[in-house]
Amino acid sequence: MAFARLSVLVSLVLGAAQIANAALTKRVTCADGSVTANEACCVLFPIVKDMQATLFDGAECGEEAHSALRLTFHDAIGFSIHGGKGGGADGSILVFNATELQFHANGGIDDITAGQFPVFQRSGLTPGDFVHLAGAVGTANCPGAPRLQFMFGRPPPVAPAPDLTVPEPTDSVTAILARFADAGFTPPEVVALLSSHTIAAADVVDVTIPGTPFDSTVGTFDTQVFLEVLLKGRLFPGNGSQPGEVLSPLAGEMRLQSDFVISQDARTACLWQSMVNDQTRMTTQFKAAMAKLQVLGQDTSKMVDCSDVVPVPAPFAGPIKFPATFSQKDVQQACPQQRFPAISTVAGPAPTIAPVPGS
C-alpha cells in the first residue's frame, strides 16, 4: 500500500508540473499569424518585417546589419554605474543625433542613423526600443549569430549622452577596461562584446577605404576575427598607417589597434585566445553580454521579454580556417599556457579581402 500511495503521489506531482509548464509556455497567435509568448509583443512583428524589407535589404547580413549592431553599442555605452554619463540603452543616439554624431568616436554611423530614422518614425516605438530591436534583427541575419534577447518597454530618452563614453581604437587596454568597468562590464564581457567585430567593418579609420572588414568572413558570425587578429601583420590595407590601426595580415583587411593590444595583453590574451575556433563559447558569451548591454540604465521590471520576435539565425557551417598561406607558425600567441587549437589552412594564394558592399 505504501508503494501504491507513493506512486499516486508521484503521478499527482508530475501532473501538476506538466500543467504548470503548459501554463508557462502558453503561446499567443497574433493577428498576422505570428506566435509569441506575450500578446504585448504582437505589435513588433510587422515592425520587424518592415525592418527586414527596408533597412536590411531583405534580411541580408550586409552593411546595414553590421551598422545596426554597432549603433546599439554606441547608444548603450553612454552610461555609468556611478551616474552622470547618460541614460544607457535609451535610443538617445537616434533622436539626439545632431549632438551625439559630432562625437569623434561616433564617426561613420551617420548613414545608419539616417537610414533608420524614417523607419523609426513610422514604427511607433520609442527610440530605445527601435535601436535595440534593429540591432537584434540585423544580427540575426548573419549565419552563426546567436538569437539575441530583446526586452520591450524602454521609455523615451531625456537627453543626449555626453561625449567620451565610447572607447576608441587608439585607447590603451587599461583605458578600455576602465571605461567598460565604469559601465558595469568585466574583462571577459569586454572580449565577448568584441565578437561583434566578426561582422564589422571600418569606414573612418582610413577614409580612403570605407567598408574595410576586420576578418575574411565578414558575412558570417564566426570566430575568424579572433584568429586573424593574432596573425603576423604584413601591410596596411589603405593609405599607409592611420591612428587606430596596426599592420594587417591580409590585403583588404583592417586590424584595429585596440583589438590587437587586447589580444596581447596579459589581462585579456587568454580570454581572446579561448574564443578561437570555439563557436559555442563565443556566441553564448556574446549573447549574455549583449543582453546586459541592451538594458543598461533601464528598469527591466517594467519591460516585457519579446525575444521571440527576433528571427532565428542560420547555423554556422564552419569550421574556421587559416587564410591561404597562413598556419600556426604565423600566430602571435600571447597565452602560452593554453594549447592553440588545431586549424587547417585554406588552399591557394593569399586572398585580398573585398570591402563590405554598400559602404
Buried (B, 14 or more C-beta within 10 A) or exposed (E): EEEEEEEEEEEEEEEEEEEEEEEEEEEEEBEEEBEBBBEBBBBBBBBBBEBBEBBBBEBBBBBBBBBBBBBBBBBBBBBBEEEEBBBBBBBBBBBBBEBBBEBEBBBBBEBBBEBBBEBBEEBEBBBBBBBBBBBBBBBBBBBBBBBBBBBBBBBEBEEBBBBEBBBBBBBBBEEBBEBBBBBBBEBBBBBBBBBBBBBBBBBEBBEEBBBBBBBBBBBBBBBBBBBBBBBEBEEBBBEEEBEBBBBBBBEBBBBBBBBBBBBBBEEBBBBBBBBBBBBEBBBEBBBBBBBBBBBBBBEEEEBBBBBBBBBEBBEBEBEBBBBBBBEEEBBBBBBEEEEBBEBEBBEEEEBEBEBBEBB
